[in-house]
Amino acid sequence: MFFRLLMESFRRQRRRKLLAGIAILLGTTAVTAMLALATSIGDRIHKELAVYGANIVVYPKTDLLDVKIGGADIKPATGGSYLHESDLKKLHTIFWANNITGVSPSLPLQINITTPTGETVNANAMGLWFHHALTKDPGSLVTGAPKLHPWWKLAGTWPREANSNANGTDVVLGSALASSLHAKIGDTLRAGNRTLRITGIVSTGDNTDKQMLLPLDVAQNIAGLPDAVSRVEVSARTKPEDAFARKNPDTLSPQEHEIWYCRPYANSIAYQIMEAIPGAQAEQVRRVEQSEGTVLERISGLMWLISAAALFAAGFAVSAAMATAVLERRGEIGLMRSLGASKGAIALLFYAETGILAVLAGALGYLLGSALAAWLGAHIFSGDGHTAVLNPVLLPVVVALALVVAIAGSTPSIRSALRVNPSTILREDV
């Protein structure tokens, strides 16, 4: 009898049930889209803001020391100290290694080059990684300067490190340097006994336009500094900075230090880098890091506000639909009460109707919301494509939210109907 009454309710009140279902569907669609985007919003914003460069910079700790004689600063431009390139593989051993998305070591030097016309020029050069595996392990992060500087505009190709040898190497010239040398792609230069093949010309909009870019191992060989790097740029996915992130870890209690250490703050990742690389000083680039955190906080807040508004709207719509449905069924409620049905049994019937409606509308809303999230991601974030955002973990969450909204919206109407004396209802229908 219970299931018969349940089915009859859906058959006889199709319009009311449809309106309530649409309200729940729209609410769960919006919530699913927001939740699906929220699970990947940090990575997507990090990718979008990567055009501003690395958010952590690493350099030799001794560069912090001032060397003065008679009031004059005599410290060399590089500080006379270097980090070891071989130590960079230790980055994959830190706690937040999987959050590191790019690494770019560099070594500046001066090179005397001979142009095709026979002119000798002293040029600024920079040794870099271009397409380099961080470790020799399969699946290791492949990174380099182009990944950390996506705004660089290259005509030609980047140097292939495998093509470098004792007698020749591939190089890229900055646009300003190429113009001053009257050099073009395919030309060759000479640096001592080494042939420099120009494979590309890059425009960066900064001082790099005046430099020659060459593989790091070649720069180390020319400079006579094997395994040396003067600076390392690191790009990492981080948690927005808050007051706790800015605390000095050395002043924290052991429990607080563990919490601070295990959160992906830029400061905590920099701290772990200093632990892993001997003689390193690592600092966050606040311009990039704070911009990323601010944007993430604002977008996340807006998404939660939209989700809450959608749920409240769905709840009110369900409440209105149920109030009308219960009003139309007052006679049925009075008859069931007069025949001995308890208030609990009648309430269970209405809640069962609402629950079935919520599960169906919530499941459909999950599918539509996932499709909406994929569409929004493809149109808001560059380079995402039309990738599906079906997250199975969200399905029970969304269905549970639909049940909560449906039950909360229908409860006032059900309680109001059950308070009325059945004899009063039946006399009104006579």
C-alpha positions in Angstrom: 0.0 0.0 0.0 2.8 2.4 0.9 4.5 2.0 -2.5 1.2 2.2 -4.3 0.4 5.6 -2.6 4.0 6.7 -3.5 3.6 5.9 -7.2 0.1 7.4 -7.3 1.5 10.6 -5.9 4.0 11.0 -8.7 1.3 10.1 -11.3 -1.3 12.5 -10.1 1.0 15.4 -9.2 3.4 15.3 -12.1 3.4 19.1 -12.6 4.2 19.8 -8.9 6.9 17.1 -8.8 8.4 18.4 -12.0 8.7 22.0 -10.7 10.3 20.8 -7.4 12.6 18.5 -9.4 13.7 21.3 -11.7 14.5 23.5 -8.7 16.7 20.8 -7.2 18.2 20.1 -10.6 19.2 23.7 -11.2 20.7 24.1 -7.7 22.7 20.8 -7.8 23.9 21.7 -11.3 25.3 25.0 -10.1 26.8 23.4 -7.0 28.4 20.6 -8.9 30.0 23.0 -11.4 31.4 25.1 -8.6 32.7 22.2 -6.7 34.3 20.6 -9.7 36.1 23.8 -10.6 37.1 24.3 -7.0 38.9 21.0 -6.9 41.3 22.2 -9.7 41.1 26.0 -9.4 44.4 26.2 -7.5 46.3 24.3 -10.3 44.6 26.3 -13.0 45.3 29.7 -11.4 48.9 28.6 -10.8 49.1 27.8 -14.5 47.6 31.1 -15.6 49.9 33.1 -13.3 52.9 31.2 -14.4 53.5 33.9 -17.0 54.7 36.1 -14.2 57.6 33.8 -13.6 58.8 31.6 -10.7 57.4 32.1 -7.2 60.5 30.9 -5.4 64.1 31.9 -6.1 67.2 30.1 -4.7 70.7 31.5 -4.6 73.9 30.9 -2.5 73.5 31.9 1.1 76.9 33.6 1.1 75.5 36.2 -1.4 73.9 37.7 1.7 77.3 38.6 3.1 78.7 42.1 2.4 82.4 42.3 1.8 83.7 45.9 2.4 87.2 47.4 2.7 87.5 51.0 3.6 83.8 51.5 3.1 83.9 50.2 -0.5 81.9 47.1 -1.4 84.2 44.7 -3.2 81.9 41.6 -3.3 81.8 40.2 -6.8 78.5 40.4 -8.7 77.9 36.7 -8.2 79.1 36.8 -4.6 82.0 34.6 -5.6 80.0 31.5 -4.6 77.8 29.0 -6.4 75.3 26.3 -5.9 75.9 22.8 -7.3 73.8 21.7 -10.2 74.1 18.1 -9.0 72.3 19.1 -5.8 69.1 20.2 -7.7 68.0 16.5 -8.0 67.4 16.7 -4.2 64.4 18.8 -4.9 62.4 15.7 -5.6 63.1 14.5 -2.0 61.4 17.3 -0.2 57.9 16.9 1.4 56.2 19.0 -1.2 58.2 17.7 -4.2 55.1 16.9 -6.2 54.0 20.6 -6.0 57.2 21.7 -7.9 56.2 22.3 -11.5 59.3 24.0 -12.9 63.0 24.5 -12.1 65.4 26.7 -14.0 69.0 27.1 -12.9 71.2 29.7 -14.5 74.9 30.7 -14.8 75.9 34.1 -16.2 79.2 34.5 -18.0 81.1 36.6 -20.5 82.1 35.1 -23.9 84.4 36.5 -26.5 82.8 35.6 -29.8 83.9 36.1 -33.4 81.2 37.1 -35.9 81.0 35.8 -39.5 82.6 39.1 -40.6 85.6 38.4 -38.4 84.7 41.0 -35.7 85.5 40.0 -32.1 82.8 41.0 -29.5 82.5 40.5 -25.8 79.0 39.3 -25.2 76.9 38.6 -22.1 75.7 34.9 -22.0 73.5 32.8 -19.8 73.7 29.1 -19.3 70.3 27.5 -18.9 68.3 24.3 -18.9 66.0 24.1 -21.9 64.4 20.6 -21.9 66.1 18.9 -19.0 65.0 16.0 -16.8 65.4 16.9 -13.1 66.5 13.4 -12.3 67.3 10.2 -14.3 64.3 8.4 -12.9 61.5 7.5 -15.4 58.7 10.0 -15.3 61.0 12.7 -13.8 59.9 16.3 -14.2 61.2 17.7 -17.5 61.8 21.4 -17.1 63.9 24.4 -18.0 63.8 28.2 -18.7 61.1 28.0 -21.5 58.7 26.4 -19.1 59.2 29.1 -16.4 59.1 31.9 -18.9 56.2 31.1 -21.2 56.0 34.7 -22.4 59.3 34.5 -24.2 58.8 34.7 -28.0 61.1 32.4 -29.9 61.7 32.4 -33.6 63.4 29.1 -34.4 64.1 26.3 -31.9 65.7 26.0 -28.5 69.1 24.5 -28.2 69.2 20.7 -27.9 71.5 19.8 -25.1 72.4 16.4 -26.7 73.8 18.4 -29.7 76.4 20.1 -27.5 80.0 18.7 -27.7 83.5 19.9 -27.2 83.7 21.6 -30.6 80.2 23.0 -31.2 76.9 23.8 -29.6 73.5 25.2 -30.3 72.7 28.7 -29.0 69.8 31.2 -29.0 70.5 34.9 -29.3 68.4 37.6 -27.6 66.8 39.9 -30.2 68.9 42.9 -29.3 72.1 41.0 -29.4 71.2 39.4 -32.7 70.4 42.8 -34.2 73.8 44.3 -33.0 75.7 41.3 -34.5 73.6 41.3 -37.7 73.1 37.6 -37.0 70.2 35.4 -38.1 69.1 31.8 -37.6 71.5 29.4 -39.2 74.5 31.6 -38.8 77.6 30.3 -36.9 79.8 32.2 -34.4 83.1 31.3 -33.0 84.1 31.2 -29.3 87.7 30.1 -29.2 87.7 26.6 -30.7 84.0 26.2 -30.3 81.4 26.7 -33.0 78.2 28.3 -31.9 75.2 27.4 -34.2 72.4 29.9 -33.9 69.1 27.9 -33.8 66.8 30.7 -32.7 66.3 34.3 -31.8 64.3 35.1 -28.7 62.4 38.3 -27.6 61.8 38.6 -23.9 61.2 42.3 -23.2 63.9 42.4 -20.5 67.7 42.2 -20.2 67.7 38.7 -21.7 67.3 40.3 -25.2 71.0 41.4 -24.9 72.3 37.9 -24.0 73.3 34.7 -25.6 71.5 31.7 -24.2 73.3 28.3 -24.3 73.1 25.0 -22.5 74.2 25.1 -18.9 76.8 22.4 -19.2 78.5 24.3 -22.1 78.4 27.5 -20.0 80.0 25.7 -17.1 82.7 24.3 -19.4 83.5 27.7 -21.0 83.6 29.5 -17.6 85.7 26.7 -16.0 83.0 26.2 -13.3 81.9 22.6 -13.5 78.6 21.8 -11.7 78.1 25.5 -10.8 74.9 27.5 -10.9 74.4 31.0 -9.5 70.6 31.1 -9.3 67.7 28.8 -9.4 64.1 29.8 -10.2 61.4 27.4 -8.9 57.7 27.4 -9.7 55.5 25.6 -7.2 51.8 25.2 -6.5 51.3 26.8 -3.1 48.6 27.6 -0.6 47.6 31.3 -0.2 49.7 33.0 2.4 48.0 33.8 5.8 49.3 35.1 9.1 50.4 31.6 10.1 52.5 31.2 6.9 54.4 34.4 7.8 55.6 33.1 11.2 59.3 32.3 11.7 59.4 28.4 11.9 62.3 28.5 14.3 60.1 30.2 16.9 57.2 27.7 16.7 56.5 24.9 19.1 57.1 21.4 17.7 53.4 20.8 17.1 53.0 24.2 15.3 56.2 23.6 13.4 54.9 20.3 12.0 51.6 21.9 10.9 53.5 24.8 9.3 56.0 22.4 7.6 53.2 20.2 6.2 51.2 23.0 4.6 52.2 24.0 1.0 53.0 27.6 1.8 55.7 29.2 -0.4 57.7 29.9 2.8 57.5 26.2 3.9 58.5 24.9 0.5 61.4 27.4 0.4 62.4 26.2 3.9 62.4 22.6 2.7 64.5 23.6 -0.3 67.1 25.2 2.0 67.2 21.9 4.0 67.7 19.8 0.9 70.3 22.0 -0.9 73.5 22.8 1.0 74.5 26.5 1.2 71.2 27.6 -0.4 69.0 30.6 0.5 65.5 30.3 -0.8 62.9 33.0 -0.8 59.4 33.5 -2.2 58.9 36.1 -4.9 56.1 38.0 -3.2 54.8 39.7 -6.4 53.9 36.4 -7.9 53.0 34.5 -4.8 50.7 37.2 -3.3 49.0 37.8 -6.6 48.2 34.1 -6.9 46.9 33.9 -3.3 44.7 37.0 -3.7 43.1 35.8 -6.9 42.6 32.3 -5.5 40.9 33.6 -2.4 38.6 35.9 -4.3 37.5 33.4 -6.9 37.0 30.7 -4.2 34.9 33.0 -2.2 32.7 33.9 -5.2 32.3 30.2 -6.0 31.1 29.4 -2.5 28.7 32.3 -2.6 27.2 31.1 -5.9 26.9 27.6 -4.5 25.1 28.8 -1.3 22.8 31.1 -3.3 21.9 28.2 -5.6 21.1 25.9 -2.7 19.0 28.5 -0.9 17.1 29.2 -4.1 16.4 25.5 -4.6 15.3 25.1 -1.0 12.8 28.0 -1.3 11.5 26.6 -4.6 11.0 23.1 -3.1 9.3 24.6 -0.1 6.8 26.5 -2.3 6.1 23.5 -4.5 5.6 21.2 -1.5 3.4 23.7 0.2 1.1 23.7 -2.8 1.2 19.9 -3.1 0.4 19.4 0.6 -2.5 21.9 0.4 -4.0 20.0 -2.5 -3.7 16.7 -0.6 -5.2 17.9 2.7 -8.2 15.7 2.1 -6.0 12.7 1.5 -4.1 13.4 4.7 -7.3 13.8 6.7 -8.6 10.5 5.4 -5.4 8.6 6.2 -5.4 10.1 9.7 -9.1 9.1 10.2 -8.3 5.5 9.0 -5.6 5.2 11.7 -2.5 6.2 9.9 0.0 7.7 12.3 1.7 11.1 11.8 5.0 9.3 11.3 3.7 7.1 8.5 2.2 10.1 6.7 5.4 12.1 7.1 7.5 9.1 5.9 5.3 9.0 2.7 6.0 12.7 2.0 9.7 12.4 2.8 10.0 9.3 0.6 8.5 11.3 -2.3 10.8 14.1 -1.7 13.8 11.8 -1.3 13.2 10.0 -4.6 12.8 13.3 -6.3 16.1 14.6 -4.7 18.1 11.6 -5.7 17.0 11.6 -9.3 17.4 15.4 -9.7 20.7 15.4 -7.8 22.2 12.6 -10.0 21.1 14.4 -13.1 22.3 17.7 -11.7 25.7 16.1 -11.1 26.0 15.1 -14.7 24.9 18.5 -16.0 27.1 20.3 -13.5 30.1 18.3 -14.5 29.5 19.1 -18.2 29.1 22.8 -17.2 32.4 22.8 -15.3 34.2 21.3 -18.3 32.8 24.0 -20.5 33.6 26.8 -18.1 37.1 25.5 -17.6 37.7 25.4 -21.3 36.5 28.9 -21.9 37.8 30.6 -18.8 41.3 29.0 -18.4 43.5 29.0 -21.5 44.9 25.7 -22.7 42.4 23.5 -20.8 40.6 22.1 -23.9 37.3 20.4 -23.4 38.5 18.0 -20.8 35.7 16.3 -18.8 35.5 17.1 -15.1 33.7 14.0 -13.9 34.8 13.6 -10.3 33.1 10.4 -8.8 33.7 11.7 -5.3 31.3 14.6 -5.9 28.3 12.4 -6.8 27.5 11.3 -3.2 28.2 14.8 -2.0 25.9 16.4 -4.5 23.1 13.8 -3.9 23.4 14.4 -0.1 23.1 18.1 -0.6 20.0 17.6 -2.8 18.5 15.4 -0.1 19.2 18.0 2.6 17.8 20.9 0.5 14.7 18.9 -0.4 14.0 17.7 3.1 14.6 21.1 4.6 12.4 22.8 2.0 9.5 20.3 2.5 9.6 20.0 6.3 7.7 23.2 7.2 4.8 22.2 4.8 4.6 18.6 6.1 4.6 19.7 9.8 1.9 22.3 9.1 -0.3 19.7 7.5 0.1 17.2 10.2 -0.9 19.7 12.9 -4.4 20.1 11.5 -7.2 18.0 13.1 -8.4 15.4 10.5 -12.1 15.9 11.3 -11.7 19.6 10.5 -10.1 18.7 7.1 -12.9 16.2 6.3 -15.7 18.6 7.2 -14.1 21.2 4.9 -14.3 18.7 2.0 -18.0 17.9 2.5 
